[in-house]
Amino acid sequence: MLAVKSKQPKLIDLLLEVEGVKLDMQTKRGFSALMIAAWKGDNATIDKLVAKGAKVDLKDGGRRNAWGIAHDWHNETTLECLGKHGMTYKSHGARWALGGGTWTPGRWWDGVAAFGTRPV
C-alpha cells in the first residue's frame, strides 16, 4: 500500500508480479490499495490492480468503496476510470460518504448549490 500511496509505478509493477500478493489487504480504517489509488487519482494503478483481480466492492470504515473515495475527493477522471471497471454511484451503495440518507440527483443538493445552505 505504501508503494501505491507514494505513487511508485515501478515498485507497484514489481509487487504485482509477486506470487500470492494480497491485493485486498485493508488497513485498520479499511483502506485497500485500490482505495488509496482512487484517493491519489492514480488511474494507471487502478487499471493494474483491477486487472490483477483486486476486489472492487470492498468498503472502508466509512462504508465507502473506491468510487466513493474518488467522489469525495472530486477526482472526475478517476471516477471515469473506475466506471470502466463497473464501479458507479449505484455500486457505491448510493449513499453519502458520511452515512446520511440516500442521495439522488435533484434533491436538497440543488438547494445547496443555488443558495449555499441546506433547506430545512
C-alpha positions, 0 to 999 in steps of 0.5 A: 500500500505504501508503494501505491500511496507514494505513487511508485509505478515501478515498485507497484509493477514489481509487487504485482508480479509477486506470487500470492500478493494480497491485493485486498489487504485493508488497513485498520480504517479499511483502506485497500490499495485500490482505495488509496489509488482512487484517493491519489487519482492514480488511474494507471494503478487502478487499471493494474490492480483491477486487472490483477483481480483486486476486489472492487466492492470492498468498503472502508470504515466509512462504508465507502468503496473506491468510487466513493473515495474518488467522489469525495475527493472530486477526482472526475477522471478517476471516477471515469476510470473506475466506471470502466471497471463497473464501479458507479454511484449505484455500486457505491451503495448510493449513499453519502460518504458520511452515512446520511440518507440516500442521495439522488440527483435533484434533491436538497443538493440543488438547494445547496448549490443555488443558495449555499445552505441546506433547506430545512 
